[in-house]
Amino acid sequence: MKFIVIGIDDDGRWMFAKEVSKILRNHWIYAGGLRHHELVKGRLPEGSRWIEVKSPLEKTFEQFAGLDEIVIFASGDPLFYGLAGSIRRRWPEVEVEVYPYFSSLQMLARQVVMPYENLRMVSLTGRAWHEFDRALIERCAEIGVLTDRRHTPATIAQRMLDYGFSNYTMYVGEQMGNAEEQVRELTLEEAAGMTFVRPNCLILRLTERRERPFGVEDGQLAGLEGRPNMVTKMPVRLLDLSFLELRGKRRLWDIGFCTGAVSVEAKLQFPHIRVTAFEQREECEALIAENARRFGVPGIEVMMGDFLAAELENLEMPDAVFIGGHGGRLSEMMEVLAAEMKSGGVVVFNAVSEESLALFRESAAKCGFREGRVCRVVVDEHNPVTVVSAYLPEY
């Protein structure tokens, strides 16, 4: 089985190289979207077969099964968030030959005369915000974004403004590679109020640095009214993150988030982490939202209500869990985590008394966890806190 994937422009003006023209003359089975067919049908042999490529791709791939060789047309560079990558993931062993055209972001960079070797490329086409949020939190100087109907330049600009990232200029390219292409340089405030012709893409260029603190000061966090001590103190919080070993983890659950200090700090220091935060006190939902906005940390998933009653089936299993509050049901919570966590995952708990430390150790051992690191710390005039971790053995 062999796939030949040919990238084309958006209006059919591209002249194929001699090698590609020869391929077109000597094949009979072709594939691509409806728009691709309109662009290339005049160049295909009479009587040739066309297979439409459409979502979901699995149904299209079923039509490819049993074919010896097929030529597929794709927009731009098929290796840049494109069909060639999807084919390689579906059939790792098959032969794939690629003839790329320019990607839309390459064409936009050319129009604004921007060298793009340092451009962070992000696709929001049919994807969640995670990688885009990560680029913002990491304070990337230049970000190239592929959009879709939901993630438009306007919604992207508004999300950035909501989290304090007004320090970028946006270049929007509409219908790149087409005779009607248009490029606009905009402030985020301008872009947030506009509509744009599809397809489009954009480049963000940093205009002013924004501070990314290592350790959020406690006094800068929005907290519960009249209860200033209801926050995991910064030195303890950073120790918690160390015990969670987030550099090599993928999904963090923050149970009993209160102000959201641990979730915000974790996402700020480890932007690759996907964070789900649980809390049952209604007033805390506004606090975590405010603190995420203050420190430029989009992407924290918040689930309100009793953790032990939460529907966890549709959530990705965590490999790191911080327990900030347990409402006297720590043993039950550890039982749930033992069933939901990935093997090798770690749970971190801050014990403020010998009784709570003993309860955590007992509950962890009963559920099959092994104790990890332990550290006792005192911050200013506050009571000592014992930070302790427990691991699920890897099988």
C-alpha positions in Angstrom: 0.0 0.0 0.0 1.4 3.4 -1.0 0.0 6.9 -0.5 1.2 9.9 -2.6 0.1 13.1 -1.0 0.3 16.3 -3.0 -0.1 19.7 -1.5 -1.9 22.3 -3.6 -2.7 26.0 -3.4 -6.2 27.4 -2.7 -7.2 28.6 -6.2 -5.6 26.1 -8.7 -3.0 28.4 -10.1 0.0 26.3 -8.9 2.0 24.7 -11.7 2.9 21.1 -10.8 6.5 20.0 -11.1 7.3 17.6 -13.9 7.6 14.7 -11.4 4.1 15.4 -10.0 2.6 15.8 -13.5 3.9 12.4 -14.4 2.3 10.9 -11.3 -1.0 12.4 -12.2 -0.8 10.9 -15.7 0.0 7.4 -14.5 -2.6 6.9 -11.7 -6.3 6.2 -11.7 -7.4 6.5 -8.1 -7.4 10.0 -6.5 -8.8 11.5 -3.3 -9.3 14.8 -1.6 -12.0 17.2 -0.4 -14.7 18.5 -2.7 -12.9 21.8 -3.1 -9.7 19.9 -4.1 -11.6 18.0 -6.7 -12.9 21.3 -8.2 -9.4 22.6 -8.4 -7.7 19.6 -10.0 -10.4 17.6 -11.9 -9.3 19.2 -15.2 -5.8 17.7 -14.7 -6.8 14.1 -14.0 -7.1 11.3 -16.6 -10.5 10.7 -18.1 -12.4 7.9 -16.3 -10.3 8.1 -13.1 -11.9 7.4 -9.7 -12.3 10.0 -7.0 -12.7 9.2 -3.3 -13.9 12.1 -1.2 -12.0 12.8 2.0 -14.2 14.0 4.8 -14.7 13.7 8.6 -14.7 11.4 10.3 -11.5 10.3 8.6 -12.0 6.7 9.7 -14.8 6.3 7.2 -12.6 7.6 4.5 -9.7 5.3 5.5 -12.1 2.4 5.2 -12.5 3.2 1.5 -8.7 3.2 1.1 -8.4 -0.4 2.5 -7.3 -2.9 -0.2 -6.0 -0.3 -2.6 -2.4 -0.7 -3.8 -1.6 3.0 -4.5 -3.6 6.2 -4.2 -2.9 9.9 -5.0 -4.4 12.3 -2.4 -4.6 16.1 -2.7 -4.4 18.3 0.4 -4.2 22.0 1.1 -0.8 23.5 1.7 1.8 21.3 3.4 0.2 17.8 4.1 2.9 17.3 6.8 1.8 20.4 8.8 -1.2 19.3 10.8 -2.3 17.6 7.6 -3.5 14.4 6.1 0.0 12.9 5.7 0.4 12.8 9.4 -3.0 11.2 9.9 -2.1 8.5 7.4 1.2 7.9 9.1 -0.6 7.5 12.5 -3.2 5.2 11.0 -0.8 3.0 9.0 2.7 3.4 10.5 4.2 0.8 8.1 2.9 2.0 4.8 4.9 3.9 2.2 4.0 7.6 2.1 5.4 10.0 -0.5 4.8 13.8 0.0 5.0 16.8 -2.4 4.2 19.8 -0.2 3.0 23.3 -1.1 3.4 26.3 1.2 1.3 26.2 4.4 -1.0 29.2 5.1 1.2 30.3 8.0 4.3 30.3 5.7 2.4 32.5 3.3 1.3 34.8 6.0 4.8 35.1 7.4 6.0 36.0 3.9 3.4 38.8 3.6 4.4 40.4 6.9 8.1 39.7 6.3 8.6 37.7 9.5 11.3 35.1 9.7 9.5 32.1 11.1 12.2 29.8 12.4 11.2 30.7 16.0 7.5 30.8 15.4 5.5 28.5 17.8 3.0 26.7 15.6 -0.4 25.9 17.2 -3.4 24.3 15.5 -6.9 25.1 16.9 -8.5 23.3 13.9 -10.8 20.8 15.6 -8.7 20.9 18.7 -9.1 22.3 22.3 -7.4 25.4 23.6 -4.6 23.5 25.5 -1.6 24.1 23.3 -2.5 27.7 22.5 -2.9 28.4 26.3 0.5 26.7 26.8 2.2 29.0 24.3 0.7 32.1 26.1 1.7 30.9 29.6 5.2 30.2 28.3 5.2 33.8 27.0 6.2 32.8 23.5 7.3 35.8 21.5 5.8 34.7 18.2 2.8 32.3 17.8 1.3 31.1 14.6 -2.3 29.8 14.8 -4.5 27.7 12.5 -8.1 28.6 13.2 -11.5 27.0 12.7 -15.2 28.1 12.9 -15.1 28.0 16.7 -11.6 29.3 17.3 -11.8 32.5 15.2 -9.4 35.4 15.3 -12.1 37.3 17.3 -12.6 34.5 19.9 -8.8 34.1 20.2 -8.3 37.8 20.8 -11.1 37.9 23.4 -9.6 34.9 25.3 -6.2 36.6 25.3 -7.7 39.9 26.6 -9.7 38.0 29.3 -6.4 36.6 30.7 -4.4 39.9 30.4 -2.5 39.1 27.2 -3.0 42.4 25.5 0.7 42.7 24.8 0.5 41.1 21.4 -0.1 42.4 17.9 -2.3 40.1 15.7 -1.7 39.6 11.9 -4.7 37.9 10.3 -4.4 36.2 6.9 -7.7 35.5 5.1 -7.9 33.1 2.1 -4.1 32.8 1.9 -3.0 31.6 -1.5 -6.2 32.7 -3.1 -6.6 35.7 -5.5 -8.8 37.3 -2.8 -6.3 36.9 0.1 -6.1 39.7 2.6 -3.7 40.4 5.5 -4.5 42.8 8.3 -2.4 44.0 11.3 -4.6 44.5 14.3 -4.6 45.2 18.0 -6.4 42.5 20.1 -9.1 45.0 21.0 -9.8 45.6 17.3 -9.7 41.9 16.4 -12.1 40.9 19.2 -14.9 43.0 17.6 -14.4 41.9 14.0 -15.6 39.1 11.7 -13.2 37.4 9.2 -13.5 35.6 6.0 -12.6 31.9 6.2 -10.3 30.1 5.8 -8.0 32.2 7.9 -4.9 31.9 10.1 -3.0 34.4 12.3 0.3 35.3 13.8 0.8 36.9 17.2 3.8 39.0 17.9 4.8 40.0 21.4 5.1 43.7 21.9 5.9 43.9 25.6 7.2 41.3 28.1 4.8 40.1 30.9 6.1 38.8 34.2 5.8 35.1 34.9 6.6 34.7 38.6 8.1 31.6 40.1 6.0 31.4 43.2 2.8 33.5 43.4 2.8 35.8 46.4 0.0 34.9 48.8 -1.1 38.5 49.2 -1.7 38.8 45.4 -4.3 36.0 45.4 -8.0 36.7 45.7 -9.1 34.8 48.8 -12.1 34.0 51.0 -13.5 37.1 52.7 -12.4 37.3 56.3 -10.3 34.1 56.0 -6.8 35.2 54.7 -5.2 32.0 56.0 -7.3 29.7 53.8 -4.7 29.4 51.1 -1.8 27.0 50.6 1.2 29.3 51.4 3.7 29.9 48.7 6.7 28.0 50.1 4.4 25.0 50.9 2.8 25.3 47.5 6.1 25.1 45.7 7.1 22.1 47.8 3.8 20.4 46.9 4.6 20.9 43.2 8.1 19.4 43.7 6.5 16.3 45.4 4.0 16.0 42.5 6.9 15.7 40.0 4.8 17.5 37.4 7.6 17.8 34.8 7.0 14.3 33.7 3.2 14.2 34.3 0.2 14.8 32.1 -2.9 15.3 34.2 -3.3 16.9 37.6 -6.4 16.8 39.8 -6.6 19.5 42.5 -9.2 18.3 45.0 -10.6 21.0 47.3 -9.0 23.9 45.4 -10.5 26.7 47.6 -8.8 29.8 46.1 -7.2 27.8 43.3 -3.7 28.6 44.4 -2.2 25.2 43.7 -4.0 24.8 40.3 -2.9 28.3 39.2 0.7 27.8 40.4 0.9 24.3 38.8 -0.3 25.6 35.4 1.9 28.7 35.6 5.1 26.7 36.3 4.2 23.6 34.2 2.0 24.8 31.2 2.0 21.4 29.6 0.0 20.0 32.5 -3.8 19.6 32.1 -5.4 20.6 35.3 -8.9 19.6 36.7 -9.9 21.4 39.9 -12.6 20.2 42.2 -14.4 22.2 45.0 -17.9 22.1 46.6 -18.0 25.6 48.1 -19.8 27.7 45.6 -18.0 31.0 46.4 -14.7 29.4 45.4 -15.6 29.1 41.7 -15.3 32.9 41.3 -12.0 32.9 43.2 -10.2 30.4 41.0 -11.5 32.2 37.9 -10.2 35.6 39.2 -6.8 34.2 40.2 -6.4 32.5 36.8 -7.1 35.8 35.1 -4.8 37.7 37.4 -1.8 35.6 36.7 -2.6 34.8 33.0 -3.4 31.1 33.4 -6.2 30.0 31.0 -7.2 26.3 30.6 -8.0 25.1 34.2 -11.0 22.8 34.1 -13.3 23.5 37.1 -15.7 21.0 38.5 -18.0 22.2 41.3 -19.7 19.9 43.8 -18.8 17.0 46.0 -15.8 15.1 44.6 -17.1 11.8 45.8 -20.3 12.3 43.9 -18.6 13.6 40.7 -19.0 11.8 37.4 -15.4 10.9 36.7 -16.0 8.4 33.8 -15.4 11.0 31.1 -12.3 12.5 32.6 -8.8 11.5 31.7 -7.1 9.5 34.5 -4.7 11.6 36.5 -1.1 10.8 37.2 -0.8 13.4 39.8 -3.3 14.5 42.5 -3.2 17.2 45.2 -5.6 16.9 48.1 -6.2 20.3 49.5 -9.5 19.4 51.3 -11.3 16.2 52.1 -14.2 17.1 54.3 -13.4 14.3 56.8 -13.7 11.6 54.1 -10.1 11.1 53.2 -10.3 7.3 53.3 -13.2 7.2 50.8 -11.3 9.7 48.6 -8.2 7.5 48.5 -10.3 4.5 47.5 -11.6 6.5 44.5 -8.1 7.6 43.5 -6.8 4.1 43.7 -9.4 3.1 41.2 -9.0 6.2 38.9 -5.3 6.9 38.9 -2.7 5.7 36.5 -0.2 3.3 37.9 2.9 5.1 39.0 0.7 8.2 39.8 1.4 10.3 42.9 -0.9 11.8 45.5 0.4 14.7 47.7 -1.2 15.8 50.9 -0.5 18.6 53.4 -1.0 17.3 57.0 -1.5 20.0 59.6 -1.7 17.6 62.6 -0.3 14.2 63.6 -3.8 12.8 63.3 -4.3 13.9 59.7 -0.9 12.6 58.8 -1.6 9.2 60.4 -5.0 9.1 58.6 -3.4 9.8 55.2 -0.7 7.1 55.7 -3.3 4.6 56.9 -5.7 5.3 54.0 -2.9 5.2 51.4 -1.5 1.9 52.6 -5.0 0.4 52.8 -5.6 1.3 49.1 -2.3 0.0 47.8 -0.3 3.2 47.7 3.4 3.3 48.8 4.7 6.2 50.8 7.0 8.5 49.0 8.7 11.7 50.2 8.0 13.5 53.5 9.0 17.0 54.6 8.0 19.1 57.6 7.9 22.9 57.0 7.1 26.0 59.0 6.2 29.3 57.3 6.5 32.4 59.4 4.3 32.2 62.5 2.0 29.5 61.0 1.7 26.0 62.4 4.0 23.3 61.0 2.8 21.5 57.9 3.9 18.0 56.9 4.0 17.5 53.1 3.7 13.8 52.3 3.4 11.9 49.0 2.2 8.4 48.1 2.6 6.4 44.9 0.6 3.8 43.1 3.0 1.0 42.2 3.7 0.5 38.5 2.6 -2.9 37.1 
